[in-house]
């Protein structure tokens, strides 16, 4: 009888054989040019019409109603300008957050219907936007019919989960092994996160086939453009190694090939919450991209400390580690204290730091993701519900314009000052800053796809990096300190003797300066702008 590996290979071959033909007109790497926006549907917008209107829970129709705020599909519109959405889990689940799924194939009743999701995809398509959904493959809910059946040792689904007669010695003090809640067996099951999220057993090829079927449905029947894959470093454990095993990466490589066979433009981005070197192991064969957690923490460290050196060092490290392989960038997400709270809360200085962090995010390489509310400076610290509070649309202290009913969670107390309506009226607001930066990135091939090089300036207060393509060169000059910088210089070689190098201001406040090469085609000290403000960023197009 063939073993699990042979069965898995046979299933993959069968899946590939029945996949639809590859479409030649589908762009295979659209995400390189995208700016993503992470949406917690429950907290984004409660619909004003339809069966779920005013119930205090955000839903898909409410998201559609607010879609023009994110992208109205019009050039120069009064929208944020993002071009893709990541929806946190929207599948059937007993919890508020949705990361414990009871039915992978359908939209949660609190959020709407499958047809509502298809309508969202259609509305986004009109605006040139893509939608990816959170897919939780590592585990399901202990209320999922699969697990309820699996608790019977005689049931064929028993092996869909990981069981042991005794807890392994290495895990005696860890809360990863749990007693059967239905008391049908004396065994322990493995649940890395908690008892209510039993891990699926991907050594069983039938579980793999179920994952393929779910993915196929969301891509082909529902119209999703791809997946954010939750906790995928934990898919397959081996003994004490519970993250990033070779078996996990091999499984994802097969899965990646399958997804591309049914939709070549499908995008997968993985949650690999680990160091850069671990993230790199997955890209590009197991995942299209993965989140760069170390870069996110280093940006925040630099912005808070005023020290440019750690970020300069990490950019060099990224260049070496990835060698052009794609990764995804962010500042915070739904599992972390909100950015504004990490930067010191509501103050003039914290807003300046937030603006600096946003400028770095949207000018550095990688596919950027913005957590909902980050663009207006929403605050929040754990527990998790308090970093996933209702979106602050208006100054109303009771509902923040989120619902006409009672919000599922109390809105932040600072909504009177921090809200979309107020910030859209202020041309110096954080929201306007994000809007300009997103437009800047989308308008520059070099910022989206160019190589990256840290540039020495002789002034340790500054972080300067070059984003380059053969047809475009952009210089980013960031000052994370609390004082202006007026003196620095860049050395250049390989110019035409007597040739003039100039720059055109793309973003920021400064006066551009030109320089002329000497007889050997060199410039020893070019200061392309007259000054860089405290917490300021200047972006220039270099003209040689």
QUIWO-V263690 format. One record per pair of residues at least 6 apart in sequence whose ideal C-beta (glycine too) atoms are under 7 Angstrom apart, sorted by the first residue. I is the first residue (numbers start at 1). J is the second residue. Records with the same first field share a line. If there is no record, write none. Layout:
# QUIWO-V263690
I->J  J
This chain:
# QUIWO-V263690
4->203  204  205
7->205
8->205  208
11->205  208  209
12->254  258
15->212  258
16->258  261
19->261  262
20->262
22->264
23->264
26->264  265
27->265
28->264  265
30->130  265
31->267  288  289  367
32->326  367  448  449
33->448
34->83  84  130  367
35->82  83  84  368  438  441  442
36->82  84  85  86  367  368  369  370
37->70  82  85  370  372
38->86  88  333  334  369  370  371  372
39->63  85  86  87  88  372
40->88  334  372  388
41->58  59  60  63  87  88  90  111
42->57  58  96  408
43->58  388  389  390  391
44->58  62  63  66  372  391
45->58  62  63  65  66  391  402
46->54  55  56  57  58  59  62  402  403  405
47->53  59  61  62  65
48->65  404
50->61
52->59  61  112
54->403  404  405
55->405
56->403  405  406  407  408
57->110  408
59->110  111  112
60->107  111  112  116  117  120
61->112  116
63->120
64->119  120  123
67->123
68->79
69->79  80  420
70->79  80  82
71->79  81  82  83  127  129
72->79  127
73->126  127  128
78->424
80->375  434  435  438
81->435  438  439  442
82->370  438
83->128  129
84->129  130  132
85->124  129  131
86->132  228  369
87->131  133  134
88->98  134  334
89->98  99  101  134  136
90->98  107  108  111  133
91->98  101  103  104  106  107  108
92->101  102  103  106  108
93->100  101  102  108  141
94->100  102  141  143
97->384
98->108
99->136  230
100->140  141  196  197
101->136  140  141  144
102->141  143  144
104->214
105->214  217
106->114
107->113  114  116  117
114->222
117->222
118->222  223
120->131
121->131  223
124->130  131
130->225
131->224  225
132->224  225  226  227  228  267
133->218  224  227
134->228  230
135->215  227  229  230
136->230
137->211  229  232  235
138->199  200  230  231  232  234  235
139->191  193  197  198  199  200
140->146  147  198  200
141->196  197
142->181  195  196  198
146->157  160
147->161  198
148->182
149->155  157
150->157  158  160  161
151->180  182  184  185
152->158  184
153->185
159->201  204
160->200  201  204  206  207
161->189  198  199  200  201
162->189  190  199  201
163->187  188  189
164->177  187  188
165->187
167->177  188
170->240
171->177
176->190  191  192
177->188  190
178->188  189  191  195
179->188
180->187  189
189->198
190->199
191->197  198  199
192->199  234  242
200->207
201->207
202->208  235  236  251
203->236
211->255
212->258
215->259
216->262
218->224
219->262  263  266
220->262
225->265  266  267
226->266  267  268
227->268
228->269
229->268  270  271
230->271
231->271
232->252  270  271
233->243  244  248  272  274
234->242  243
235->248  251
236->245  247  248  251
237->245
238->245  247
243->274
244->274  278  281
249->281  282  286
252->282  286  287
253->285  286
256->268  285  286  287
259->266  268
260->266
267->288
268->287  288
269->287  288  289  290  291  328
270->282  287  290
271->291
272->278  279  282  290  291
273->293
275->294
276->292  294  317  318  321
277->321
279->290  292  327
280->321  322  325
282->290
283->289  290  325  326  327
284->325  326
288->326
289->326  327  328  367
290->327  328
291->328  330
292->327  328  329  366
294->314
295->314  318  329
296->330  331
298->310  311  314
299->311  331  357  360  361
300->331  342  357
301->310
302->308  310  311  480
303->343  353  356  357  480
304->343  353
306->480  481  482
307->480
308->460  461  462  463  480
309->460
311->463
312->454  463
315->452  454  465
316->454
319->452
326->367
327->366
328->366  367  369
329->361  364  366  367  368  369
330->368  369  371
331->339  357  361  374
332->338  339  371  374
333->371
334->371  387  388
337->380  381  382  387
338->378  379  380  387
339->354  357  374
340->350  354  377  378  379
341->379  380  381
343->350  353  354
344->350
345->379
346->379  414  417
351->377  430
352->535
353->535
354->377  430
355->430  433  535
356->478  480  535  537
358->433  434  437
359->437  478  537
360->478
361->368
362->368  437  438  440  441
363->447  476  539
365->452
372->391
373->391  392
375->430  431  434
376->392  418  419  420  423  430  431
377->418  430
378->392  412  418
379->412  414
380->386  387  389  412
381->387
385->409
389->409  411  412
390->400  402  407  409  411
391->400  402
392->400  411  412  415  418  419  420
393->400  401  402  419  420  421
394->400  401  419  421
395->415  416  419  421  422
397->415  416
399->407  411
400->411  415  419
402->411
420->431
423->429  430  431  432
424->431
426->432
436->507
440->447  506  507  539
441->447  448
444->472  474
445->469  472
446->467  468  469  472  473  474
447->467  474
449->469
450->467  468  469  472  474
451->468
452->465  467
453->465  466
454->465
455->464  465  466  490
457->464  488  489  490
458->488  489
459->485  487  488
461->479  481  485
462->477  478  479  485  488  532
463->478  480
464->475  476  477
465->476
466->473  475
467->474  476
473->542
474->539  540  541
475->503  528  540  542
476->537  539
477->529  532  537  538
478->537
479->485  532  533  534  535  536
480->535
481->534
482->534
483->534
484->531  532  533  534
485->531  532
486->531
488->527
489->525  526  527
490->526  528
491->523  524  525
492->501  522  523  526
493->521  522
494->521
495->501  517  521  522  523  544
496->517  521
497->517  519  520  521
498->516  517
499->517
500->514  516
501->514  515  523  526  542  544
502->514  543
503->512  528  540  541  542  543
504->512  540  541  543
505->512  540
506->539  540  541
507->537  538  539
508->536  537  538  539
509->533
510->529  530  531  532  538
511->529  530
512->528  529  540
513->527  528  529  530
515->523  526
517->523
528->540
529->538
532->538
